[in-house]
Amino acid sequence: MTREEIKQAVFNVLDEINQELPQEKQLEKSETTVLFGKFGQLDSLGLVNLIVAIEEKLQEECNVSITLADERAMSQRNSPFRTVASLIDYIAMLLNEEID
């Protein structure tokens, strides 16, 4: 799966999540969108919902099962959940490891 395909899958999940959010709380479909942490758009429950939705989307579209929120992700100095770009890069890294 290419980075562009991962990005599209994440953006599709953002579309699904945005349908449930009021207009002023919706997440911009941009790699620079801050998801979590200082200036983040999501609270902890919103982040969990996003992670689960992305894991399900990857399972559906790619028939690959990965866990995004694990000890490895939580122990990183820079959170992979900080921005859309960091999340896409983290997913790409995990998928590349699955292939190897």
HUDA-V953976 format. One record per residue. N is the residue number from 1. RES is the residue in one letter. SS is DSSP state (A for helix, B for strand, O for the rest). Layout:
BEGIN
<<N;RES;SS> <N;RES;SS>>
END
This chain:
BEGIN
<<1;M;O> <2;T;O> <3;R;A> <4;E;A> <5;E;A> <6;I;A> <7;K;A> <8;Q;A> <9;A;A> <10;V;A> <11;F;A> <12;N;A> <13;V;A> <14;L;A> <15;D;A> <16;E;A> <17;I;A> <18;N;A> <19;Q;O> <20;E;O> <21;L;O> <22;P;O> <23;Q;A> <24;E;A> <25;K;A> <26;Q;O> <27;L;O> <28;E;O> <29;K;O> <30;S;O> <31;E;O> <32;T;O> <33;T;O> <34;V;B> <35;L;O> <36;F;O> <37;G;O> <38;K;O> <39;F;O> <40;G;O> <41;Q;O> <42;L;O> <43;D;O> <44;S;A> <45;L;A> <46;G;A> <47;L;A> <48;V;A> <49;N;A> <50;L;A> <51;I;A> <52;V;A> <53;A;A> <54;I;A> <55;E;A> <56;E;A> <57;K;A> <58;L;A> <59;Q;A> <60;E;A> <61;E;A> <62;C;A> <63;N;O> <64;V;O> <65;S;O> <66;I;O> <67;T;O> <68;L;O> <69;A;O> <70;D;O> <71;E;A> <72;R;A> <73;A;A> <74;M;A> <75;S;O> <76;Q;O> <77;R;O> <78;N;O> <79;S;O> <80;P;O> <81;F;O> <82;R;O> <83;T;B> <84;V;A> <85;A;A> <86;S;A> <87;L;A> <88;I;A> <89;D;A> <90;Y;A> <91;I;A> <92;A;A> <93;M;A> <94;L;A> <95;L;A> <96;N;A> <97;E;A> <98;E;A> <99;I;A> <100;D;O>>
END
